[in-house]
């Protein structure tokens, strides 16, 4: 199974990927991790798309999507999970990553990008603050 975990910066995607991985034993790719597959970006992207589209059902792969242009990497049969978190939580998490400061240009970028995945077709919407990972994993295992 190929899972696409989709969401904004600091929404909880990586945490969710780790928790799902504990149950499903998947290979996790984040953002541009696939670039390690080849010497140039175009070839690596092509290889990664092929790997995902040819994935057999007994192999679980999680691809953590952080940018809209990465969505077209996911095959049509991928299970898409949108991780949503309120903007204030995203700002606080980002502030923690930046050792306590959140420059105004970064804050504005986060506000501008907030909701950028809201209109995507997904199978699951997961609350990045209080979502029930066990229930989501149960649903994924039942697929």
N, CA, C and O atoms as CSV, one atom per row, in Angstrom:
chain,resi,resn,atom,element,x,y,z
A,1,UNK,N,N,0.846,-1.166,0.000
A,1,UNK,CA,C,0.000,0.000,0.000
A,1,UNK,C,C,0.896,1.235,0.000
A,1,UNK,O,O,1.909,1.274,0.697
A,2,UNK,N,N,0.518,2.240,-0.783
A,2,UNK,CA,C,1.198,3.525,-0.782
A,2,UNK,C,C,0.304,4.516,-0.053
A,2,UNK,O,O,-0.865,4.694,-0.396
A,3,UNK,N,N,0.876,5.158,0.960
A,3,UNK,CA,C,0.159,6.175,1.721
A,3,UNK,C,C,0.790,7.528,1.437
A,3,UNK,O,O,2.011,7.674,1.509
A,4,UNK,N,N,-0.019,8.499,1.121
A,4,UNK,CA,C,0.449,9.868,0.995
A,4,UNK,C,C,-0.038,10.634,2.203
A,4,UNK,O,O,-1.242,10.816,2.384
A,5,UNK,N,N,0.887,11.085,3.033
A,5,UNK,CA,C,0.528,11.900,4.191
A,5,UNK,C,C,0.805,13.338,3.785
A,5,UNK,O,O,1.952,13.729,3.568
A,6,UNK,N,N,-0.254,14.110,3.686
A,6,UNK,CA,C,-0.211,15.436,3.080
A,6,UNK,C,C,-0.505,16.490,4.135
A,6,UNK,O,O,-1.419,16.327,4.943
A,7,UNK,N,N,0.267,17.569,4.128
A,7,UNK,CA,C,-0.030,18.642,5.056
A,7,UNK,C,C,1.003,19.740,5.039
A,7,UNK,O,O,2.067,19.617,4.433
A,8,UNK,N,N,0.665,20.811,5.715
A,8,UNK,CA,C,1.522,21.983,5.811
A,8,UNK,C,C,2.677,21.725,6.774
A,8,UNK,O,O,2.715,20.718,7.481
A,9,UNK,N,N,3.620,22.673,6.776
A,9,UNK,CA,C,4.718,22.625,7.743
A,9,UNK,C,C,4.157,22.537,9.158
A,9,UNK,O,O,3.190,23.219,9.496
A,10,UNK,N,N,4.761,21.708,9.964
A,10,UNK,CA,C,4.454,21.597,11.394
A,10,UNK,C,C,3.005,21.214,11.687
A,10,UNK,O,O,2.475,21.566,12.741
A,11,UNK,N,N,2.367,20.505,10.775
A,11,UNK,CA,C,0.983,20.079,11.011
A,11,UNK,C,C,0.902,18.740,11.730
A,11,UNK,O,O,-0.149,18.391,12.266
A,12,UNK,N,N,2.004,17.982,11.750
A,12,UNK,CA,C,2.014,16.684,12.418
A,12,UNK,C,C,2.213,15.513,11.468
A,12,UNK,O,O,2.013,14.363,11.858
A,13,UNK,N,N,2.602,15.784,10.232
A,13,UNK,CA,C,2.776,14.733,9.220
A,13,UNK,C,C,3.835,13.702,9.612
A,13,UNK,O,O,3.589,12.496,9.561
A,14,UNK,N,N,5.002,14.185,9.999
A,14,UNK,CA,C,6.106,13.271,10.326
A,14,UNK,C,C,5.789,12.439,11.558
A,14,UNK,O,O,6.119,11.255,11.611
A,15,UNK,N,N,5.160,13.044,12.534
A,15,UNK,CA,C,4.758,12.308,13.734
A,15,UNK,C,C,3.761,11.219,13.362
A,15,UNK,O,O,3.870,10.085,13.827
A,16,UNK,N,N,2.788,11.565,12.523
A,16,UNK,CA,C,1.813,10.573,12.078
A,16,UNK,C,C,2.498,9.466,11.289
A,16,UNK,O,O,2.187,8.292,11.483
A,17,UNK,N,N,3.425,9.818,10.402
A,17,UNK,CA,C,4.144,8.811,9.608
A,17,UNK,C,C,4.881,7.826,10.521
A,17,UNK,O,O,4.858,6.619,10.280
A,18,UNK,N,N,5.533,8.342,11.568
A,18,UNK,CA,C,6.246,7.465,12.504
A,18,UNK,C,C,5.279,6.518,13.220
A,18,UNK,O,O,5.569,5.335,13.395
A,19,UNK,N,N,4.132,7.053,13.627
A,19,UNK,CA,C,3.165,6.219,14.348
A,19,UNK,C,C,2.536,5.164,13.438
A,19,UNK,O,O,2.349,4.021,13.854
A,20,UNK,N,N,2.211,5.536,12.211
A,20,UNK,CA,C,1.671,4.555,11.257
A,20,UNK,C,C,2.736,3.514,10.962
A,20,UNK,O,O,2.431,2.324,10.872
A,21,UNK,N,N,3.971,3.942,10.812
A,21,UNK,CA,C,5.066,3.029,10.508
A,21,UNK,C,C,5.242,1.971,11.596
A,21,UNK,O,O,5.604,0.833,11.297
A,22,UNK,N,N,4.993,2.331,12.841
A,22,UNK,CA,C,5.097,1.358,13.927
A,22,UNK,C,C,4.108,0.210,13.743
A,22,UNK,O,O,4.389,-0.925,14.129
A,23,UNK,N,N,2.961,0.505,13.157
A,23,UNK,CA,C,1.948,-0.526,12.940
A,23,UNK,C,C,2.083,-1.224,11.589
A,23,UNK,O,O,1.860,-2.430,11.483
A,24,UNK,N,N,2.449,-0.460,10.553
A,24,UNK,CA,C,2.423,-1.014,9.196
A,24,UNK,C,C,3.797,-1.378,8.642
A,24,UNK,O,O,3.894,-1.956,7.560
A,25,UNK,N,N,4.851,-1.046,9.369
A,25,UNK,CA,C,6.209,-1.359,8.935
A,25,UNK,C,C,6.445,-0.929,7.490
A,25,UNK,O,O,6.618,-1.763,6.601
A,26,UNK,N,N,6.448,0.354,7.275
A,26,UNK,CA,C,6.571,0.918,5.935
A,26,UNK,C,C,7.929,1.590,5.742
A,26,UNK,O,O,8.622,1.906,6.709
A,27,UNK,N,N,8.288,1.798,4.513
A,27,UNK,CA,C,9.438,2.623,4.159
A,27,UNK,C,C,8.905,4.042,4.044
A,27,UNK,O,O,7.930,4.283,3.332
A,28,UNK,N,N,9.538,4.985,4.741
A,28,UNK,CA,C,9.055,6.361,4.769
A,28,UNK,C,C,9.973,7.250,3.930
A,28,UNK,O,O,11.192,7.247,4.100
A,29,UNK,N,N,9.363,8.004,3.025
A,29,UNK,CA,C,10.055,9.016,2.233
A,29,UNK,C,C,9.420,10.358,2.564
A,29,UNK,O,O,8.196,10.473,2.634
A,30,UNK,N,N,10.252,11.366,2.765
A,30,UNK,CA,C,9.756,12.695,3.081
A,30,UNK,C,C,10.245,13.675,2.034
A,30,UNK,O,O,11.430,13.699,1.702
A,31,UNK,N,N,9.328,14.491,1.508
A,31,UNK,CA,C,9.712,15.546,0.576
A,31,UNK,C,C,10.543,15.063,-0.584
A,31,UNK,O,O,10.049,14.337,-1.446
A,32,UNK,N,N,11.804,15.458,-0.618
A,32,UNK,CA,C,12.696,15.126,-1.731
A,32,UNK,C,C,13.666,13.995,-1.411
A,32,UNK,O,O,14.711,13.882,-2.052
A,33,UNK,N,N,13.336,13.158,-0.430
A,33,UNK,CA,C,14.197,12.014,-0.098
A,33,UNK,C,C,14.506,11.152,-1.317
A,33,UNK,O,O,15.572,10.544,-1.405
A,34,UNK,N,N,13.566,11.106,-2.251
A,34,UNK,CA,C,13.721,10.245,-3.426
A,34,UNK,C,C,14.912,10.657,-4.293
A,34,UNK,O,O,15.332,9.888,-5.159
A,35,UNK,N,N,15.461,11.845,-4.079
A,35,UNK,CA,C,16.592,12.301,-4.894
A,35,UNK,C,C,17.808,11.390,-4.761
A,35,UNK,O,O,18.688,11.388,-5.622
A,36,UNK,N,N,17.852,10.622,-3.685
A,36,UNK,CA,C,18.974,9.691,-3.491
A,36,UNK,C,C,18.914,8.493,-4.433
A,36,UNK,O,O,19.858,7.703,-4.480
A,37,UNK,N,N,17.828,8.343,-5.181
A,37,UNK,CA,C,17.666,7.188,-6.069
A,37,UNK,C,C,18.479,7.299,-7.350
A,37,UNK,O,O,18.735,6.287,-8.002
A,38,UNK,N,N,18.886,8.496,-7.721
A,38,UNK,CA,C,19.642,8.684,-8.965
A,38,UNK,C,C,20.514,9.927,-8.848
A,38,UNK,O,O,20.420,10.687,-7.884
A,39,UNK,N,N,21.368,10.115,-9.857
A,39,UNK,CA,C,22.311,11.238,-9.822
A,39,UNK,C,C,21.680,12.572,-10.193
A,39,UNK,O,O,22.194,13.621,-9.804
A,40,UNK,N,N,20.570,12.557,-10.941
A,40,UNK,CA,C,19.934,13.834,-11.267
A,40,UNK,C,C,18.463,13.790,-10.860
A,40,UNK,O,O,17.856,12.725,-10.750
A,41,UNK,N,N,17.911,14.990,-10.641
A,41,UNK,CA,C,16.557,15.103,-10.101
A,41,UNK,C,C,15.496,14.487,-11.007
A,41,UNK,O,O,14.598,13.797,-10.524
A,42,UNK,N,N,15.589,14.724,-12.295
A,42,UNK,CA,C,14.578,14.211,-13.229
A,42,UNK,C,C,14.547,12.683,-13.220
A,42,UNK,O,O,13.474,12.079,-13.195
A,43,UNK,N,N,15.707,12.074,-13.240
A,43,UNK,CA,C,15.779,10.606,-13.227
A,43,UNK,C,C,15.301,10.052,-11.887
A,43,UNK,O,O,14.577,9.056,-11.855
A,44,UNK,N,N,15.692,10.677,-10.790
A,44,UNK,CA,C,15.267,10.226,-9.466
A,44,UNK,C,C,13.750,10.307,-9.336
A,44,UNK,O,O,13.118,9.383,-8.827
A,45,UNK,N,N,13.177,11.396,-9.789
A,45,UNK,CA,C,11.720,11.566,-9.729
A,45,UNK,C,C,11.020,10.488,-10.550
A,45,UNK,O,O,10.035,9.901,-10.102
A,46,UNK,N,N,11.524,10.235,-11.736
A,46,UNK,CA,C,10.940,9.210,-12.603
A,46,UNK,C,C,11.028,7.829,-11.944
A,46,UNK,O,O,10.070,7.057,-11.981
A,47,UNK,N,N,12.170,7.530,-11.348
A,47,UNK,CA,C,12.341,6.233,-10.674
A,47,UNK,C,C,11.403,6.104,-9.475
A,47,UNK,O,O,10.832,5.038,-9.240
A,48,UNK,N,N,11.245,7.192,-8.719
A,48,UNK,CA,C,10.384,7.162,-7.543
A,48,UNK,C,C,8.921,6.983,-7.948
A,48,UNK,O,O,8.199,6.193,-7.340
A,49,UNK,N,N,8.495,7.700,-8.952
A,49,UNK,CA,C,7.119,7.554,-9.445
A,49,UNK,C,C,6.871,6.123,-9.888
A,49,UNK,O,O,5.827,5.546,-9.584
A,50,UNK,N,N,7.829,5.549,-10.607
A,50,UNK,CA,C,7.697,4.156,-11.064
A,50,UNK,C,C,7.641,3.205,-9.871
A,50,UNK,O,O,6.822,2.286,-9.842
A,51,UNK,N,N,8.510,3.426,-8.891
A,51,UNK,CA,C,8.525,2.567,-7.706
A,51,UNK,C,C,7.174,2.615,-6.984
A,51,UNK,O,O,6.648,1.578,-6.578
A,52,UNK,N,N,6.621,3.803,-6.826
A,52,UNK,CA,C,5.338,3.926,-6.148
A,52,UNK,C,C,4.210,3.299,-6.955
A,52,UNK,O,O,3.342,2.631,-6.392
A,53,UNK,N,N,4.213,3.506,-8.257
A,53,UNK,CA,C,3.114,2.989,-9.078
A,53,UNK,C,C,3.168,1.478,-9.245
A,53,UNK,O,O,2.140,0.843,-9.480
A,54,UNK,N,N,4.350,0.902,-9.127
A,54,UNK,CA,C,4.491,-0.551,-9.254
A,54,UNK,C,C,4.523,-1.258,-7.912
A,54,UNK,O,O,4.733,-2.469,-7.854
A,55,UNK,N,N,4.319,-0.522,-6.844
A,55,UNK,CA,C,4.382,-1.083,-5.503
A,55,UNK,C,C,3.382,-2.229,-5.337
A,55,UNK,O,O,2.206,-2.102,-5.677
A,56,UNK,N,N,3.869,-3.328,-4.816
A,56,UNK,CA,C,3.000,-4.473,-4.565
A,56,UNK,C,C,2.308,-4.295,-3.221
A,56,UNK,O,O,2.832,-3.628,-2.329
A,57,UNK,N,N,1.153,-4.882,-3.084
A,57,UNK,CA,C,0.320,-4.652,-1.895
A,57,UNK,C,C,0.981,-5.090,-0.596
A,57,UNK,O,O,0.604,-4.585,0.461
A,58,UNK,N,N,1.940,-5.997,-0.620
A,58,UNK,CA,C,2.565,-6.423,0.632
A,58,UNK,C,C,3.654,-5.460,1.109
A,58,UNK,O,O,4.151,-5.598,2.227
A,59,UNK,N,N,4.025,-4.499,0.283
A,59,UNK,CA,C,5.014,-3.499,0.656
A,59,UNK,C,C,4.303,-2.189,0.978
A,59,UNK,O,O,3.529,-1.680,0.167
A,60,UNK,N,N,4.564,-1.656,2.144
A,60,UNK,CA,C,3.963,-0.382,2.523
A,60,UNK,C,C,4.992,0.731,2.368
A,60,UNK,O,O,6.124,0.628,2.840
A,61,UNK,N,N,4.570,1.796,1.693
A,61,UNK,CA,C,5.411,2.972,1.503
A,61,UNK,C,C,4.607,4.184,1.938
A,61,UNK,O,O,3.448,4.352,1.556
A,62,UNK,N,N,5.242,5.026,2.743
A,62,UNK,CA,C,4.639,6.282,3.162
A,62,UNK,C,C,5.429,7.408,2.508
A,62,UNK,O,O,6.649,7.489,2.652
A,63,UNK,N,N,4.727,8.271,1.793
A,63,UNK,CA,C,5.361,9.451,1.213
A,63,UNK,C,C,4.754,10.673,1.881
A,63,UNK,O,O,3.555,10.924,1.763
A,64,UNK,N,N,5.585,11.430,2.581
A,64,UNK,CA,C,5.146,12.622,3.296
A,64,UNK,C,C,5.263,13.812,2.345
A,64,UNK,O,O,6.362,14.202,1.952
A,65,UNK,N,N,4.120,14.377,1.985
A,65,UNK,CA,C,4.038,15.456,1.005
A,65,UNK,C,C,3.924,16.793,1.723
A,65,UNK,O,O,3.026,17.001,2.540
A,66,UNK,N,N,4.852,17.702,1.406
A,66,UNK,CA,C,4.862,19.009,2.042
A,66,UNK,C,C,4.577,20.151,1.078
A,66,UNK,O,O,4.307,21.271,1.511
A,67,UNK,N,N,4.633,19.887,-0.209
A,67,UNK,CA,C,4.426,20.923,-1.219
A,67,UNK,C,C,3.440,20.424,-2.270
A,67,UNK,O,O,3.448,19.242,-2.613
A,68,UNK,N,N,2.591,21.314,-2.784
A,68,UNK,CA,C,1.589,20.908,-3.784
A,68,UNK,C,C,2.188,20.217,-5.006
A,68,UNK,O,O,1.570,19.301,-5.549
A,69,UNK,N,N,3.368,20.629,-5.452
A,69,UNK,CA,C,3.963,20.011,-6.643
A,69,UNK,C,C,4.398,18.566,-6.415
A,69,UNK,O,O,4.717,17.863,-7.374
A,70,UNK,N,N,4.417,18.116,-5.172
A,70,UNK,CA,C,4.758,16.723,-4.883
A,70,UNK,C,C,3.545,15.804,-5.000
A,70,UNK,O,O,3.703,14.584,-5.038
A,71,UNK,N,N,2.355,16.361,-5.055
A,71,UNK,CA,C,1.142,15.542,-5.119
A,71,UNK,C,C,1.083,14.669,-6.361
A,71,UNK,O,O,0.568,13.552,-6.308
A,72,UNK,N,N,1.606,15.165,-7.482
A,72,UNK,CA,C,1.531,14.382,-8.709
A,72,UNK,C,C,2.475,13.191,-8.719
A,72,UNK,O,O,2.443,12.385,-9.648
A,73,UNK,N,N,3.307,13.072,-7.706
A,73,UNK,CA,C,4.168,11.895,-7.567
A,73,UNK,C,C,3.354,10.694,-7.092
A,73,UNK,O,O,3.665,9.553,-7.435
A,74,UNK,N,N,2.314,10.953,-6.303
A,74,UNK,CA,C,1.501,9.855,-5.761
A,74,UNK,C,C,0.722,9.161,-6.866
A,74,UNK,O,O,0.115,9.827,-7.705
A,75,UNK,N,N,0.730,7.827,-6.879
A,75,UNK,CA,C,-0.077,7.109,-7.872
A,75,UNK,C,C,-1.567,7.245,-7.567
A,75,UNK,O,O,-1.954,7.579,-6.447
A,76,UNK,N,N,-2.388,6.987,-8.564
A,76,UNK,CA,C,-3.838,7.117,-8.399
A,76,UNK,C,C,-4.389,6.241,-7.284
A,76,UNK,O,O,-5.365,6.609,-6.630
A,77,UNK,N,N,-3.770,5.079,-7.060
A,77,UNK,CA,C,-4.288,4.155,-6.050
A,77,UNK,C,C,-3.730,4.409,-4.648
A,77,UNK,O,O,-4.007,3.636,-3.730
A,78,UNK,N,N,-2.957,5.469,-4.468
A,78,UNK,CA,C,-2.418,5.785,-3.143
A,78,UNK,C,C,-3.552,6.193,-2.209
A,78,UNK,O,O,-4.535,6.802,-2.629
A,79,UNK,N,N,-3.396,5.847,-0.951
A,79,UNK,CA,C,-4.331,6.289,0.080
A,79,UNK,C,C,-3.806,7.625,0.592
A,79,UNK,O,O,-2.698,7.716,1.119
A,80,UNK,N,N,-4.623,8.654,0.426
A,80,UNK,CA,C,-4.212,10.010,0.791
A,80,UNK,C,C,-4.803,10.398,2.148
A,80,UNK,O,O,-6.000,10.257,2.395
A,81,UNK,N,N,-3.919,10.890,3.012
A,81,UNK,CA,C,-4.313,11.317,4.360
A,81,UNK,C,C,-3.917,12.782,4.507
A,81,UNK,O,O,-2.735,13.119,4.431
A,82,UNK,N,N,-4.885,13.638,4.715
A,82,UNK,CA,C,-4.613,15.052,4.931
A,82,UNK,C,C,-4.511,15.312,6.429
A,82,UNK,O,O,-5.437,15.017,7.184
A,83,UNK,N,N,-3.382,15.864,6.850
A,83,UNK,CA,C,-3.177,16.228,8.249
A,83,UNK,C,C,-3.469,17.720,8.375
A,83,UNK,O,O,-2.796,18.551,7.764
A,84,UNK,N,N,-4.473,18.043,9.172
A,84,UNK,CA,C,-4.880,19.435,9.347
A,84,UNK,C,C,-4.634,19.877,10.785
A,84,UNK,O,O,-4.883,19.138,11.738
A,85,UNK,N,N,-4.140,21.098,10.909
A,85,UNK,CA,C,-3.858,21.686,12.209
A,85,UNK,C,C,-4.162,23.172,12.129
A,85,UNK,O,O,-3.945,23.798,11.091
A,86,UNK,N,N,-4.659,23.735,13.212
A,86,UNK,CA,C,-4.976,25.159,13.214
A,86,UNK,C,C,-3.702,25.986,13.098
A,86,UNK,O,O,-2.623,25.540,13.488
A,87,UNK,N,N,-3.837,27.185,12.560
A,87,UNK,CA,C,-2.679,28.040,12.269
A,87,UNK,C,C,-1.896,28.424,13.523
A,87,UNK,O,O,-0.672,28.541,13.463
A,88,UNK,N,N,-2.559,28.622,14.640
A,88,UNK,CA,C,-1.832,29.006,15.858
A,88,UNK,C,C,-0.931,27.875,16.339
A,88,UNK,O,O,0.184,28.127,16.797
A,89,UNK,N,N,-1.394,26.639,16.243
A,89,UNK,CA,C,-0.553,25.491,16.621
A,89,UNK,C,C,0.624,25.362,15.675
A,89,UNK,O,O,1.745,25.097,16.109
A,90,UNK,N,N,0.380,25.546,14.378
A,90,UNK,CA,C,1.470,25.491,13.395
A,90,UNK,C,C,2.521,26.547,13.715
A,90,UNK,O,O,3.717,26.255,13.693
A,91,UNK,N,N,2.087,27.772,14.013
A,91,UNK,CA,C,3.036,28.834,14.353
A,91,UNK,C,C,3.839,28.480,15.601
A,91,UNK,O,O,5.052,28.690,15.646
A,92,UNK,N,N,3.167,27.949,16.601
A,92,UNK,CA,C,3.869,27.596,17.841
A,92,UNK,C,C,4.892,26.485,17.591
A,92,UNK,O,O,6.013,26.554,18.095
A,93,UNK,N,N,4.521,25.478,16.831
A,93,UNK,CA,C,5.458,24.395,16.526
A,93,UNK,C,C,6.648,24.915,15.715
A,93,UNK,O,O,7.791,24.528,15.958
A,94,UNK,N,N,6.369,25.789,14.760
A,94,UNK,CA,C,7.445,26.361,13.947
A,94,UNK,C,C,8.353,27.230,14.813
A,94,UNK,O,O,9.573,27.216,14.648
A,95,UNK,N,N,7.760,27.983,15.731
A,95,UNK,CA,C,8.525,28.820,16.659
A,95,UNK,C,C,9.485,27.936,17.478
A,95,UNK,O,O,10.642,28.298,17.690
A,96,UNK,N,N,8.992,26.783,17.931
A,96,UNK,CA,C,9.849,25.855,18.683
A,96,UNK,C,C,11.001,25.350,17.839
A,96,UNK,O,O,12.124,25.229,18.328
A,97,UNK,N,N,10.732,25.051,16.561
A,97,UNK,CA,C,11.800,24.601,15.659
A,97,UNK,C,C,12.845,25.681,15.444
A,97,UNK,O,O,14.015,25.384,15.198
A,98,UNK,N,N,12.421,26.934,15.537
A,98,UNK,CA,C,13.330,28.057,15.320
A,98,UNK,C,C,13.869,28.594,16.647
A,98,UNK,O,O,14.271,29.753,16.743
A,99,UNK,N,N,13.871,27.735,17.665
A,99,UNK,CA,C,14.453,28.048,18.973
A,99,UNK,C,C,13.821,29.277,19.634
A,99,UNK,O,O,14.507,30.110,20.227
A,100,UNK,N,N,12.489,29.361,19.512
A,100,UNK,CA,C,11.755,30.374,20.255
A,100,UNK,C,C,11.400,31.643,19.506
A,100,UNK,O,O,10.685,32.490,20.042
A,101,UNK,N,N,11.875,31.795,18.294
A,101,UNK,CA,C,11.531,33.004,17.545
A,101,UNK,C,C,10.795,32.629,16.254
A,101,UNK,O,O,11.055,31.591,15.646
A,102,UNK,N,N,9.887,33.492,15.866
A,102,UNK,CA,C,9.158,33.316,14.606
A,102,UNK,C,C,9.171,34.660,13.885
A,102,UNK,O,O,8.309,35.507,14.120
A,103,UNK,N,N,10.156,34.851,13.003
A,103,UNK,CA,C,10.230,36.126,12.287
A,103,UNK,C,C,8.934,36.405,11.519
A,103,UNK,O,O,8.287,35.484,11.021
A,104,UNK,N,N,8.570,37.671,11.432
A,104,UNK,CA,C,7.321,38.058,10.767
A,104,UNK,C,C,7.223,37.535,9.332
A,104,UNK,O,O,6.141,37.093,8.944
A,105,UNK,N,N,8.293,37.557,8.512
A,105,UNK,CA,C,8.165,36.996,7.157
A,105,UNK,C,C,7.816,35.498,7.159
A,105,UNK,O,O,7.070,35.033,6.298
A,106,UNK,N,N,8.350,34.758,8.116
A,106,UNK,CA,C,8.034,33.330,8.228
A,106,UNK,C,C,6.589,33.156,8.666
A,106,UNK,O,O,5.874,32.305,8.137
A,107,UNK,N,N,6.164,33.952,9.622
A,107,UNK,CA,C,4.779,33.896,10.083
A,107,UNK,C,C,3.822,34.187,8.922
A,107,UNK,O,O,2.803,33.514,8.769
A,108,UNK,N,N,4.151,35.178,8.122
A,108,UNK,CA,C,3.313,35.528,6.971
A,108,UNK,C,C,3.276,34.399,5.939
A,108,UNK,O,O,2.232,34.133,5.343
A,109,UNK,N,N,4.416,33.737,5.731
A,109,UNK,CA,C,4.467,32.604,4.805
A,109,UNK,C,C,3.576,31.473,5.304
A,109,UNK,O,O,2.847,30.863,4.522
A,110,UNK,N,N,3.631,31.191,6.603
A,110,UNK,CA,C,2.792,30.136,7.175
A,110,UNK,C,C,1.310,30.477,7.008
A,110,UNK,O,O,0.501,29.610,6.678
A,111,UNK,N,N,0.965,31.733,7.238
A,111,UNK,CA,C,-0.433,32.168,7.083
A,111,UNK,C,C,-0.880,32.065,5.632
A,111,UNK,O,O,-2.006,31.652,5.353
A,112,UNK,N,N,-0.003,32.438,4.712
A,112,UNK,CA,C,-0.324,32.386,3.281
A,112,UNK,C,C,-0.555,30.941,2.822
A,112,UNK,O,O,-1.444,30.672,2.015
A,113,UNK,N,N,0.246,30.030,3.340
A,113,UNK,CA,C,0.147,28.627,2.921
A,113,UNK,C,C,-0.942,27.846,3.662
A,113,UNK,O,O,-1.318,26.752,3.242
A,114,UNK,N,N,-1.439,28.402,4.748
A,114,UNK,CA,C,-2.425,27.676,5.555
A,114,UNK,C,C,-3.662,27.338,4.721
A,114,UNK,O,O,-4.273,28.213,4.108
A,115,UNK,N,N,-4.011,26.070,4.712
A,115,UNK,CA,C,-5.181,25.606,3.969
A,115,UNK,C,C,-4.885,25.241,2.528
A,115,UNK,O,O,-5.815,24.951,1.776
A,116,UNK,N,N,-3.616,25.244,2.112
A,116,UNK,CA,C,-3.282,25.004,0.706
A,116,UNK,C,C,-3.665,23.609,0.209
A,116,UNK,O,O,-3.761,23.401,-1.000
A,117,UNK,N,N,-3.881,22.669,1.093
A,117,UNK,CA,C,-4.263,21.313,0.686
A,117,UNK,C,C,-5.737,21.013,0.954
A,117,UNK,O,O,-6.197,19.901,0.696
A,118,UNK,N,N,-6.471,21.981,1.461
A,118,UNK,CA,C,-7.846,21.735,1.901
A,118,UNK,C,C,-8.780,21.229,0.811
A,118,UNK,O,O,-9.760,20.555,1.127
A,119,UNK,N,N,-8.517,21.523,-0.447
A,119,UNK,CA,C,-9.409,21.096,-1.533
A,119,UNK,C,C,-8.947,19.828,-2.241
A,119,UNK,O,O,-9.527,19.429,-3.251
A,120,UNK,N,N,-7.910,19.201,-1.715
A,120,UNK,CA,C,-7.421,17.954,-2.316
A,120,UNK,C,C,-8.353,16.794,-1.996
A,120,UNK,O,O,-8.950,16.735,-0.921
A,121,UNK,N,N,-8.464,15.879,-2.943
A,121,UNK,CA,C,-9.257,14.672,-2.733
A,121,UNK,C,C,-8.435,13.717,-1.865
A,121,UNK,O,O,-7.340,13.304,-2.248
A,122,UNK,N,N,-8.972,13.375,-0.697
A,122,UNK,CA,C,-8.276,12.488,0.235
A,122,UNK,C,C,-9.246,11.444,0.781
A,122,UNK,O,O,-10.462,11.635,0.769
A,123,UNK,N,N,-8.689,10.352,1.254
A,123,UNK,CA,C,-9.502,9.304,1.869
A,123,UNK,C,C,-9.722,9.563,3.358
A,123,UNK,O,O,-10.750,9.180,3.918
A,124,UNK,N,N,-8.755,10.210,3.989
A,124,UNK,CA,C,-8.843,10.472,5.427
A,124,UNK,C,C,-8.376,11.892,5.717
A,124,UNK,O,O,-7.451,12.396,5.080
A,125,UNK,N,N,-9.023,12.525,6.678
A,125,UNK,CA,C,-8.561,13.797,7.231
A,125,UNK,C,C,-8.207,13.512,8.685
A,125,UNK,O,O,-9.020,12.986,9.445
A,126,UNK,N,N,-6.982,13.867,9.059
A,126,UNK,CA,C,-6.479,13.572,10.396
A,126,UNK,C,C,-6.181,14.871,11.122
A,126,UNK,O,O,-5.530,15.760,10.573
A,127,UNK,N,N,-6.654,14.982,12.348
A,127,UNK,CA,C,-6.406,16.161,13.174
A,127,UNK,C,C,-4.994,16.053,13.749
A,127,UNK,O,O,-4.717,15.162,14.552
A,128,UNK,N,N,-4.109,16.951,13.343
A,128,UNK,CA,C,-2.714,16.917,13.755
A,128,UNK,C,C,-2.468,17.289,15.200
A,128,UNK,O,O,-1.325,17.262,15.657
A,129,UNK,N,N,-3.520,17.636,15.934
A,129,UNK,CA,C,-3.387,17.952,17.354
A,129,UNK,C,C,-3.958,16.828,18.209
A,129,UNK,O,O,-3.312,16.364,19.148
A,130,UNK,N,N,-5.172,16.391,17.881
A,130,UNK,CA,C,-5.842,15.421,18.746
A,130,UNK,C,C,-6.368,14.202,17.995
A,130,UNK,O,O,-7.268,13.518,18.482
A,131,UNK,N,N,-5.816,13.924,16.811
A,131,UNK,CA,C,-6.285,12.787,16.026
A,131,UNK,C,C,-5.992,11.451,16.695
A,131,UNK,O,O,-5.023,11.314,17.442
A,132,UNK,N,N,-6.837,10.481,16.418
A,132,UNK,CA,C,-6.721,9.137,16.976
A,132,UNK,C,C,-5.957,8.248,16.001
A,132,UNK,O,O,-6.524,7.713,15.048
A,133,UNK,N,N,-4.670,8.104,16.256
A,133,UNK,CA,C,-3.807,7.324,15.367
A,133,UNK,C,C,-4.219,5.863,15.322
A,133,UNK,O,O,-4.182,5.241,14.260
A,134,UNK,N,N,-4.613,5.306,16.465
A,134,UNK,CA,C,-5.008,3.896,16.490
A,134,UNK,C,C,-6.203,3.631,15.583
A,134,UNK,O,O,-6.217,2.645,14.847
A,135,UNK,N,N,-7.208,4.506,15.632
A,135,UNK,CA,C,-8.376,4.334,14.767
A,135,UNK,C,C,-8.002,4.454,13.301
A,135,UNK,O,O,-8.496,3.695,12.467
A,136,UNK,N,N,-7.127,5.412,12.980
A,136,UNK,CA,C,-6.686,5.559,11.596
A,136,UNK,C,C,-5.931,4.316,11.139
A,136,UNK,O,O,-6.162,3.829,10.032
A,137,UNK,N,N,-5.040,3.801,11.965
A,137,UNK,CA,C,-4.280,2.593,11.604
A,137,UNK,C,C,-5.213,1.396,11.441
A,137,UNK,O,O,-5.019,0.581,10.539
A,138,UNK,N,N,-6.222,1.280,12.303
A,138,UNK,CA,C,-7.208,0.205,12.166
A,138,UNK,C,C,-7.887,0.289,10.804
A,138,UNK,O,O,-8.053,-0.724,10.124
A,139,UNK,N,N,-8.276,1.491,10.413
A,139,UNK,CA,C,-8.945,1.700,9.117
A,139,UNK,C,C,-8.003,1.369,7.967
A,139,UNK,O,O,-8.428,0.775,6.976
A,140,UNK,N,N,-6.748,1.739,8.083
A,140,UNK,CA,C,-5.767,1.440,7.026
A,140,UNK,C,C,-5.517,-0.058,6.919
A,140,UNK,O,O,-5.407,-0.594,5.816
A,141,UNK,N,N,-5.429,-0.735,8.057
A,141,UNK,CA,C,-5.205,-2.180,8.039
A,141,UNK,C,C,-6.400,-2.923,7.448
A,141,UNK,O,O,-6.241,-4.007,6.886
A,142,UNK,N,N,-7.589,-2.349,7.572
A,142,UNK,CA,C,-8.788,-2.988,7.045
A,142,UNK,C,C,-8.922,-2.828,5.530
A,142,UNK,O,O,-9.750,-3.492,4.906
A,143,UNK,N,N,-8.121,-1.962,4.950
A,143,UNK,CA,C,-8.203,-1.712,3.496
A,143,UNK,C,C,-7.584,-2.841,2.697
A,143,UNK,O,O,-7.569,-2.791,1.467
